[in-house]
Amino acid sequence: MLIENLKNEIRVFDSMIQAFRGLESAVLNRQSDMLSRYAVTIEELSLEISRLEDERDVILREMGYQSVKDYIDNSTAPDVSQVAYFAAEIVEKLNELTIVMDSIRQIFEFEKHYFEFLNNLVRGVNPSPNYSFNQNKQGVAPYTANYNSSRYDSLK
């Protein structure tokens, strides 16, 4: 029963990773209709993970263990190595999920800084120091030297 629970959790994590990859693709391709679909899918999968974790806790308590680690460390059952393998696979899936989620976070941060940069260019004010052409700001220097006051404000 515990092994089936862990297998189901791995399956759901795989689906969640694919959903986040789809979300990443939708963000990059500006497919706003797909964003909400992936968001709903991710929410449903999150609820499924929560349900499986609760189910796993009940299974472990019925067997007299507090956690999967406790089961692996103290059980003499023949399936301990399988449980350890599936637990390690879950950790790998969580790491992969973290990488995909971090990638999406970086995309949003880039988009935010890029928007701020473009907004500052349109307004004619100094670009944000968080988004420059290069780290030593040589690419920004000619722009900032010529436009110390806002061009947007002069059009009012």
FILONU-839219 format. One record per atom (N, C-alpha, C): atom name; y, x, z negated; residue in one letter. Coordinates in steps of 0.05 Angstrom, whole numbers. Atoms other than C-alpha are relative to their C-alpha. Example, Ala and Ser with C-alpha at 12.3 -4.5 7.8 and 13.67 -1.06 7.14 Angstrom:
// FILONU-839219
+--------+--------+--------+--------+------+
! gudren !      y !      x !      z ! doke !
+--------+--------+--------+--------+------+
!      N !    -24 !     18 !      0 !    A !
!     CA !    -90 !    246 !   -156 !    A !
!      C !     24 !     18 !      0 !    A !
!      N !    -24 !    -16 !      1 !    S !
!     CA !    -21 !    273 !   -143 !    S !
!      C !     22 !    -15 !    -14 !    S !
+--------+--------+--------+--------+------+
***
This chain:
// FILONU-839219
+--------+--------+--------+--------+------+
! gudren !      y !      x !      z ! doke !
+--------+--------+--------+--------+------+
!      N !    -24 !     16 !      0 !    M !
!     CA !      0 !      0 !      0 !    M !
!      C !     25 !     17 !      0 !    M !
!      N !    -23 !    -18 !      1 !    L !
!     CA !     48 !     56 !    -17 !    L !
!      C !      4 !     14 !     27 !    L !
!      N !     -2 !    -13 !    -26 !    I !
!     CA !     32 !     92 !     48 !    I !
!      C !     11 !    -18 !     21 !    I !
!      N !    -11 !     19 !    -20 !    E !
!     CA !     46 !     30 !     89 !    E !
!      C !     30 !     -5 !     -5 !    E !
!      N !    -28 !      3 !      6 !    N !
!     CA !    112 !     21 !     53 !    N !
!      C !     16 !     24 !     11 !    N !
!      N !    -14 !    -24 !     -9 !    L !
!     CA !    132 !     93 !     69 !    L !
!      C !      0 !      1 !     31 !    L !
!      N !      1 !      1 !    -29 !    K !
!     CA !    110 !     85 !    142 !    K !
!      C !     21 !    -20 !     10 !    K !
!      N !    -20 !     20 !     -8 !    N !
!     CA !    153 !     22 !    147 !    N !
!      C !     28 !     11 !     -3 !    N !
!      N !    -27 !    -12 !      5 !    E !
!     CA !    212 !     59 !    117 !    E !
!      C !      7 !     20 !     22 !    E !
!      N !     -4 !    -20 !    -21 !    I !
!     CA !    204 !    115 !    168 !    I !
!      C !      7 !    -15 !     26 !    I !
!      N !     -5 !     16 !    -24 !    R !
!     CA !    202 !     63 !    224 !    R !
!      C !     28 !    -11 !      0 !    R !
!      N !    -27 !     11 !      2 !    V !
!     CA !    266 !     30 !    199 !    V !
!      C !     21 !     22 !      3 !    V !
!      N !    -19 !    -22 !     -3 !    F !
!     CA !    301 !     97 !    192 !    F !
!      C !      2 !      9 !     29 !    F !
!      N !     -1 !     -6 !    -28 !    D !
!     CA !    282 !    113 !    264 !    D !
!      C !     17 !    -20 !     15 !    D !
!      N !    -17 !     21 !    -13 !    S !
!     CA !    312 !     47 !    286 !    S !
!      C !     29 !      3 !     -7 !    S !
!      N !    -28 !     -4 !      9 !    M !
!     CA !    374 !     61 !    245 !    M !
!      C !     13 !     23 !     14 !    M !
!      N !    -11 !    -24 !    -14 !    I !
!     CA !    383 !    130 !    276 !    I !
!      C !      6 !     -8 !     29 !    I !
!      N !     -5 !      9 !    -28 !    Q !
!     CA !    377 !     98 !    346 !    Q !
!      C !     25 !    -18 !      1 !    Q !
!      N !    -24 !     18 !      0 !    A !
!     CA !    428 !     45 !    327 !    A !
!      C !     26 !     16 !     -4 !    A !
!      N !    -24 !    -17 !      3 !    F !
!     CA !    477 !     98 !    303 !    F !
!      C !      6 !     16 !     25 !    F !
!      N !     -4 !    -14 !    -26 !    R !
!     CA !    466 !    137 !    367 !    R !
!      C !     13 !    -19 !     21 !    R !
!      N !    -12 !     20 !    -18 !    G !
!     CA !    481 !     73 !    405 !    G !
!      C !     29 !     -5 !     -7 !    G !
!      N !    -27 !      3 !      9 !    L !
!     CA !    543 !     64 !    363 !    L !
!      C !     17 !     23 !      9 !    L !
!      N !    -15 !    -24 !     -9 !    E !
!     CA !    565 !    135 !    379 !    E !
!      C !      6 !     -2 !     30 !    E !
!      N !     -4 !      3 !    -29 !    S !
!     CA !    555 !    122 !    453 !    S !
!      C !     20 !    -22 !      6 !    S !
!      N !    -20 !     21 !     -4 !    A !
!     CA !    594 !     57 !    449 !    A !
!      C !     28 !      8 !     -7 !    A !
!      N !    -26 !    -11 !      7 !    V !
!     CA !    651 !     92 !    414 !    V !
!      C !     11 !     18 !     22 !    V !
!      N !     -8 !    -19 !    -21 !    L !
!     CA !    653 !    148 !    466 !    L !
!      C !      6 !    -14 !     26 !    L !
!      N !     -4 !     14 !    -25 !    N !
!     CA !    649 !     99 !    524 !    N !
!      C !     18 !    -24 !     -2 !    N !
!      N !    -19 !     22 !      5 !    R !
!     CA !    698 !     50 !    493 !    R !
!      C !    -11 !    -27 !      6 !    R !
!      N !     13 !     26 !     -4 !    Q !
!     CA !    650 !     -8 !    495 !    Q !
!      C !      3 !    -17 !    -26 !    Q !
!      N !     -6 !     14 !     25 !    S !
!     CA !    681 !    -52 !    442 !    S !
!      C !    -19 !    -23 !     -5 !    S !
!      N !     20 !     21 !      4 !    D !
!     CA !    631 !   -109 !    453 !    D !
!      C !    -26 !     11 !    -13 !    D !
!      N !     24 !    -12 !     10 !    M !
!     CA !    574 !    -62 !    437 !    M !
!      C !      4 !     10 !    -29 !    M !
!      N !     -6 !     -9 !     27 !    L !
!     CA !    608 !    -37 !    373 !    L !
!      C !     -9 !    -20 !    -20 !    L !
!      N !      7 !     21 !     19 !    S !
!     CA !    599 !   -103 !    338 !    S !
!      C !    -30 !     -5 !      0 !    S !
!      N !     29 !      4 !     -1 !    R !
!     CA !    527 !   -110 !    361 !    R !
!      C !    -14 !     22 !    -16 !    R !
!      N !     12 !    -22 !     15 !    Y !
!     CA !    509 !    -41 !    334 !    Y !
!      C !      6 !     -2 !    -29 !    Y !
!      N !     -7 !      3 !     28 !    A !
!     CA !    546 !    -55 !    270 !    A !
!      C !    -18 !    -21 !    -14 !    A !
!      N !     18 !     21 !     11 !    V !
!     CA !    505 !   -119 !    259 !    V !
!      C !    -28 !     11 !     -3 !    V !
!      N !     27 !    -11 !      1 !    T !
!     CA !    441 !    -82 !    275 !    T !
!      C !     -2 !     20 !    -23 !    T !
!      N !      1 !    -19 !     22 !    I !
!     CA !    458 !    -26 !    226 !    I !
!      C !      1 !    -14 !    -27 !    I !
!      N !     -1 !     15 !     25 !    E !
!     CA !    475 !    -76 !    172 !    E !
!      C !    -28 !    -13 !     -6 !    E !
!      N !     26 !     12 !      4 !    E !
!     CA !    408 !   -112 !    182 !    E !
!      C !    -20 !     21 !     -8 !    E !
!      N !     19 !    -22 !      7 !    L !
!     CA !    370 !    -46 !    180 !    L !
!      C !      6 !     11 !    -28 !    L !
!      N !     -6 !     -8 !     27 !    S !
!     CA !    407 !    -26 !    117 !    S !
!      C !    -12 !    -18 !    -21 !    S !
!      N !     13 !     20 !     18 !    L !
!     CA !    384 !    -90 !     84 !    L !
!      C !    -30 !      4 !     -1 !    L !
!      N !     29 !     -4 !     -1 !    E !
!     CA !    313 !    -76 !    107 !    E !
!      C !     -8 !     25 !    -15 !    E !
!      N !      5 !    -24 !     15 !    I !
!     CA !    316 !     -6 !     78 !    I !
!      C !      1 !     -6 !    -30 !    I !
!      N !     -3 !      7 !     28 !    S !
!     CA !    340 !    -34 !     12 !    S !
!      C !    -24 !    -17 !    -10 !    S !
!      N !     23 !     16 !      7 !    R !
!     CA !    284 !    -85 !     12 !    R !
!      C !    -25 !     17 !     -3 !    R !
!      N !     23 !    -17 !      2 !    L !
!     CA !    232 !    -32 !     26 !    L !
!      C !      1 !     19 !    -24 !    L !
!      N !     -3 !    -17 !     24 !    E !
!     CA !    259 !     13 !    -29 !    E !
!      C !     -7 !    -16 !    -25 !    E !
!      N !      6 !     17 !     23 !    D !
!     CA !    255 !    -45 !    -79 !    D !
!      C !    -30 !     -4 !     -1 !    D !
!      N !     29 !      5 !     -2 !    E !
!     CA !    184 !    -59 !    -55 !    E !
!      C !    -15 !     25 !     -9 !    E !
!      N !     13 !    -26 !      8 !    R !
!     CA !    165 !     15 !    -63 !    R !
!      C !      2 !      4 !    -30 !    R !
!      N !     -3 !     -3 !     29 !    D !
!     CA !    193 !     15 !   -134 !    D !
!      C !    -20 !    -17 !    -15 !    D !
!      N !     19 !     18 !     13 !    V !
!     CA !    150 !    -45 !   -152 !    V !
!      C !    -29 !     11 !      2 !    V !
!      N !     26 !    -11 !     -4 !    I !
!     CA !     88 !    -13 !   -122 !    I !
!      C !     -5 !     24 !    -19 !    I !
!      N !      2 !    -23 !     18 !    L !
!     CA !    100 !     51 !   -161 !    L !
!      C !     -2 !     -8 !    -29 !    L !
!      N !      2 !      9 !     28 !    R !
!     CA !    112 !     15 !   -226 !    R !
!      C !    -27 !    -13 !     -6 !    R !
!      N !     26 !     12 !      4 !    E !
!     CA !     48 !    -25 !   -217 !    E !
!      C !    -22 !     22 !     -3 !    E !
!      N !     19 !    -22 !      2 !    M !
!     CA !     11 !     41 !   -209 !    M !
!      C !      6 !     18 !    -24 !    M !
!      N !     -7 !    -15 !     24 !    G !
!     CA !     46 !     70 !   -271 !    G !
!      C !     17 !     24 !      5 !    G !
!      N !    -17 !    -23 !     -6 !    Y !
!     CA !     94 !    118 !   -238 !    Y !
!      C !     29 !     -9 !      3 !    Y !
!      N !    -29 !      6 !     -2 !    Q !
!     CA !    170 !    122 !   -239 !    Q !
!      C !     12 !      5 !     27 !    Q !
!      N !    -11 !     -6 !    -27 !    S !
!     CA !    182 !    152 !   -170 !    S !
!      C !    -22 !     12 !     17 !    S !
!      N !     19 !    -13 !    -19 !    V !
!     CA !    147 !    181 !   -109 !    V !
!      C !     -6 !     28 !    -10 !    V !
!      N !      4 !    -28 !     10 !    K !
!     CA !    158 !    251 !   -138 !    K !
!      C !    -19 !     -1 !    -24 !    K !
!      N !     18 !      3 !     23 !    D !
!     CA !    124 !    228 !   -203 !    D !
!      C !    -28 !     -5 !     10 !    D !
!      N !     27 !      6 !    -11 !    Y !
!     CA !     66 !    201 !   -162 !    Y !
!      C !    -12 !     25 !     12 !    Y !
!      N !     10 !    -25 !    -12 !    I !
!     CA !     59 !    266 !   -122 !    I !
!      C !     -8 !     21 !    -21 !    I !
!      N !      5 !    -20 !     21 !    D !
!     CA !     63 !    309 !   -184 !    D !
!      C !    -23 !     -6 !    -18 !    D !
!      N !     19 !      7 !     21 !    N !
!     CA !     17 !    270 !   -229 !    N !
!      C !    -25 !    -16 !      9 !    N !
!      N !     22 !     16 !     -9 !    S !
!     CA !    -31 !    229 !   -187 !    S !
!      C !    -24 !     18 !      9 !    S !
!      N !     25 !    -14 !     -9 !    T !
!     CA !   -103 !    250 !   -174 !    T !
!      C !    -13 !    -15 !     24 !    T !
!      N !     11 !     16 !    -23 !    A !
!     CA !   -112 !    200 !   -117 !    A !
!      C !     -3 !     18 !     25 !    A !
!      N !      4 !    -16 !    -24 !    P !
!     CA !   -138 !    227 !    -51 !    P !
!      C !     22 !     -2 !     21 !    P !
!      N !    -22 !      3 !    -20 !    D !
!     CA !    -76 !    202 !    -13 !    D !
!      C !     26 !     14 !     -8 !    D !
!      N !    -25 !    -13 !      9 !    V !
!     CA !    -26 !    246 !    -50 !    V !
!      C !     12 !     17 !     22 !    V !
!      N !    -11 !    -17 !    -21 !    S !
!     CA !    -19 !    294 !      8 !    S !
!      C !     13 !    -17 !     22 !    S !
!      N !    -12 !     17 !    -20 !    Q !
!     CA !     -6 !    237 !     56 !    Q !
!      C !     27 !    -11 !    -10 !    Q !
!      N !    -24 !     11 !     12 !    V !
!     CA !     46 !    207 !      9 !    V !
!      C !     22 !     22 !      1 !    V !
!      N !    -19 !    -22 !     -1 !    A !
!     CA !     79 !    276 !      4 !    A !
!      C !     10 !      5 !     28 !    A !
!      N !     -7 !     -4 !    -28 !    Y !
!     CA !     79 !    283 !     79 !    Y !
!      C !     20 !    -22 !      9 !    Y !
!      N !    -18 !     22 !     -8 !    F !
!     CA !    111 !    214 !     90 !    F !
!      C !     27 !      2 !    -15 !    F !
!      N !    -25 !     -3 !     15 !    A !
!     CA !    162 !    228 !     35 !    A !
!      C !     17 !     22 !     12 !    A !
!      N !    -14 !    -21 !    -14 !    A !
!     CA !    181 !    293 !     70 !    A !
!      C !     12 !    -10 !     26 !    A !
!      N !    -10 !     10 !    -25 !    E !
!     CA !    187 !    256 !    135 !    E !
!      C !     24 !    -19 !     -4 !    E !
!      N !    -23 !     16 !      6 !    I !
!     CA !    234 !    206 !    103 !    I !
!      C !     25 !     17 !     -5 !    I !
!      N !    -23 !    -19 !      5 !    V !
!     CA !    278 !    264 !     79 !    V !
!      C !     10 !     11 !     26 !    V !
!      N !     -9 !    -10 !    -26 !    E !
!     CA !    279 !    291 !    150 !    E !
!      C !     16 !    -22 !     15 !    E !
!      N !    -14 !     22 !    -13 !    K !
!     CA !    300 !    222 !    176 !    K !
!      C !     27 !     -4 !    -12 !    K !
!      N !    -26 !      2 !     14 !    L !
!     CA !    355 !    219 !    124 !    L !
!      C !     19 !     22 !      9 !    L !
!      N !    -17 !    -23 !    -10 !    N !
!     CA !    380 !    288 !    146 !    N !
!      C !     10 !     -6 !     28 !    N !
!      N !     -7 !      7 !    -28 !    E !
!     CA !    379 !    266 !    219 !    E !
!      C !     21 !    -22 !      0 !    E !
!      N !    -19 !     22 !      2 !    L !
!     CA !    416 !    202 !    201 !    L !
!      C !     27 !     11 !     -9 !    L !
!      N !    -25 !    -12 !     10 !    T !
!     CA !    468 !    243 !    163 !    T !
!      C !     15 !     15 !     22 !    T !
!      N !    -11 !    -15 !    -22 !    I !
!     CA !    479 !    287 !    223 !    I !
!      C !     13 !    -19 !     21 !    I !
!      N !    -11 !     19 !    -19 !    V !
!     CA !    489 !    228 !    270 !    V !
!      C !     25 !    -14 !    -11 !    V !
!      N !    -23 !     13 !     12 !    M !
!     CA !    536 !    193 !    221 !    M !
!      C !     24 !     19 !     -2 !    M !
!      N !    -21 !    -19 !      1 !    D !
!     CA !    576 !    257 !    213 !    D !
!      C !     12 !      4 !     27 !    D !
!      N !    -10 !     -2 !    -27 !    S !
!     CA !    582 !    262 !    288 !    S !
!      C !     19 !    -23 !      6 !    S !
!      N !    -17 !     23 !     -5 !    I !
!     CA !    611 !    192 !    291 !    I !
!      C !     26 !      3 !    -16 !    I !
!      N !    -24 !     -4 !     16 !    R !
!     CA !    659 !    209 !    234 !    R !
!      C !     19 !     20 !     14 !    R !
!      N !    -16 !    -20 !    -14 !    Q !
!     CA !    683 !    270 !    273 !    Q !
!      C !     13 !    -12 !     25 !    Q !
!      N !    -11 !     13 !    -23 !    I !
!     CA !    694 !    228 !    335 !    I !
!      C !     25 !    -17 !     -9 !    I !
!      N !    -23 !     17 !     10 !    F !
!     CA !    738 !    179 !    295 !    F !
!      C !     23 !     18 !     -9 !    F !
!      N !    -21 !    -17 !      9 !    E !
!     CA !    776 !    236 !    263 !    E !
!      C !     15 !     13 !     24 !    E !
!      N !    -13 !    -11 !    -24 !    F !
!     CA !    789 !    268 !    331 !    F !
!      C !     18 !    -21 !     13 !    F !
!      N !    -16 !     22 !    -13 !    E !
!     CA !    812 !    201 !    360 !    E !
!      C !     25 !     -5 !    -16 !    E !
!      N !    -24 !      5 !     17 !    K !
!     CA !    859 !    191 !    301 !    K !
!      C !     21 !     22 !      4 !    K !
!      N !    -19 !    -22 !     -4 !    H !
!     CA !    890 !    260 !    308 !    H !
!      C !     11 !      0 !     28 !    H !
!      N !     -9 !      1 !    -27 !    Y !
!     CA !    894 !    253 !    383 !    Y !
!      C !     21 !    -22 !      4 !    Y !
!      N !    -19 !     22 !     -1 !    F !
!     CA !    929 !    186 !    376 !    F !
!      C !     27 !      8 !    -13 !    F !
!      N !    -25 !     -9 !     14 !    E !
!     CA !    979 !    216 !    326 !    E !
!      C !     15 !     20 !     18 !    E !
!      N !    -12 !    -20 !    -17 !    F !
!     CA !    991 !    274 !    374 !    F !
!      C !     14 !    -14 !     23 !    F !
!      N !    -12 !     14 !    -22 !    L !
!     CA !   1004 !    227 !    433 !    L !
!      C !     24 !    -17 !     -9 !    L !
!      N !    -21 !     16 !     11 !    N !
!     CA !   1047 !    182 !    390 !    N !
!      C !     25 !     17 !     -5 !    N !
!      N !    -22 !    -19 !      4 !    N !
!     CA !   1090 !    242 !    370 !    N !
!      C !     12 !      9 !     26 !    N !
!      N !    -11 !     -8 !    -26 !    L !
!     CA !   1096 !    264 !    442 !    L !
!      C !     17 !    -21 !     12 !    L !
!      N !    -16 !     23 !    -11 !    V !
!     CA !   1120 !    195 !    464 !    V !
!      C !     26 !     -3 !    -15 !    V !
!      N !    -24 !      3 !     16 !    R !
!     CA !   1169 !    192 !    407 !    R !
!      C !     18 !     25 !      2 !    R !
!      N !    -16 !    -25 !     -3 !    G !
!     CA !   1192 !    264 !    422 !    G !
!      C !      4 !     15 !    -26 !    G !
!      N !     -3 !    -15 !     25 !    V !
!     CA !   1182 !    290 !    352 !    V !
!      C !    -21 !     22 !      0 !    V !
!      N !     19 !    -22 !      2 !    N !
!     CA !   1145 !    353 !    331 !    N !
!      C !    -28 !    -10 !     -3 !    N !
!      N !     28 !      8 !      3 !    P !
!     CA !   1070 !    346 !    340 !    P !
!      C !    -11 !      6 !    -28 !    P !
!      N !     12 !     -3 !     26 !    S !
!     CA !   1028 !    340 !    278 !    S !
!      C !    -13 !     28 !     -1 !    S !
!      N !     13 !    -26 !      2 !    P !
!     CA !   1004 !    408 !    252 !    P !
!      C !    -30 !     -2 !     -1 !    P !
!      N !     29 !      4 !      0 !    N !
!     CA !    934 !    378 !    247 !    N !
!      C !    -12 !      0 !     28 !    N !
!      N !     10 !      1 !    -27 !    Y !
!     CA !    928 !    373 !    322 !    Y !
!      C !     17 !     17 !     18 !    Y !
!      N !    -15 !    -18 !    -18 !    S !
!     CA !    953 !    432 !    362 !    S !
!      C !    -17 !     10 !     22 !    S !
!      N !     15 !    -10 !    -23 !    F !
!     CA !    933 !    465 !    426 !    F !
!      C !    -18 !     23 !     -8 !    F !
!      N !     17 !    -21 !     11 !    N !
!     CA !    906 !    524 !    388 !    N !
!      C !      9 !      6 !    -29 !    N !
!      N !     -4 !     -3 !     28 !    Q !
!     CA !    904 !    549 !    317 !    Q !
!      C !     26 !     15 !     -7 !    Q !
!      N !    -25 !    -14 !      6 !    N !
!     CA !    964 !    597 !    321 !    N !
!      C !     25 !    -15 !     10 !    N !
!      N !    -22 !     18 !     -8 !    K !
!     CA !   1007 !    541 !    351 !    K !
!      C !     18 !     11 !     22 !    K !
!      N !    -16 !    -11 !    -22 !    Q !
!     CA !   1031 !    583 !    410 !    Q !
!      C !      5 !    -22 !     21 !    Q !
!      N !     -3 !     21 !    -20 !    G !
!     CA !   1019 !    523 !    456 !    G !
!      C !     21 !    -21 !     -8 !    G !
!      N !    -18 !     20 !      9 !    V !
!     CA !   1064 !    479 !    413 !    V !
!      C !     28 !     11 !     -2 !    V !
!      N !    -27 !    -12 !      4 !    A !
!     CA !   1122 !    528 !    404 !    A !
!      C !     20 !     -7 !     21 !    A !
!      N !    -21 !      7 !    -20 !    P !
!     CA !   1157 !    516 !    471 !    P !
!      C !      8 !    -29 !     -2 !    P !
!      N !     -7 !     28 !      3 !    Y !
!     CA !   1154 !    441 !    460 !    Y !
!      C !     18 !     -5 !    -23 !    Y !
!      N !    -16 !      5 !     24 !    T !
!     CA !   1182 !    443 !    390 !    T !
!      C !     27 !     13 !      2 !    T !
!      N !    -25 !    -13 !     -3 !    A !
!     CA !   1237 !    491 !    410 !    A !
!      C !     20 !    -17 !     16 !    A !
!      N !    -17 !     15 !    -18 !    N !
!     CA !   1264 !    444 !    463 !    N !
!      C !      7 !    -28 !    -11 !    N !
!      N !     -3 !     28 !      9 !    Y !
!     CA !   1258 !    378 !    425 !    Y !
!      C !      0 !     -1 !    -31 !    Y !
!      N !     -2 !      1 !     29 !    N !
!     CA !   1283 !    383 !    354 !    N !
!      C !      7 !    -28 !     -9 !    N !
!      N !     -6 !     27 !      8 !    S !
!     CA !   1308 !    311 !    354 !    S !
!      C !    -18 !    -19 !     16 !    S !
!      N !     17 !     19 !    -13 !    S !
!     CA !   1270 !    249 !    373 !    S !
!      C !     12 !    -11 !     25 !    S !
!      N !    -10 !     12 !    -25 !    R !
!     CA !   1278 !    227 !    445 !    R !
!      C !     -1 !    -30 !     -1 !    R !
!      N !      3 !     29 !      3 !    Y !
!     CA !   1254 !    158 !    426 !    Y !
!      C !     25 !    -12 !    -14 !    Y !
!      N !    -23 !     10 !     15 !    D !
!     CA !   1312 !    150 !    377 !    D !
!      C !     25 !      0 !     18 !    D !
!      N !    -24 !     -2 !    -17 !    S !
!     CA !   1363 !    171 !    430 !    S !
!      C !      1 !    -23 !     21 !    S !
!      N !      1 !     22 !    -20 !    L !
!     CA !   1341 !    113 !    475 !    L !
!      C !      7 !    -27 !    -13 !    L !
!      N !     -6 !     25 !     14 !    K !
!     CA !   1358 !     60 !    423 !    K !
!      C !     28 !    -10 !      7 !    K !
+--------+--------+--------+--------+------+
***
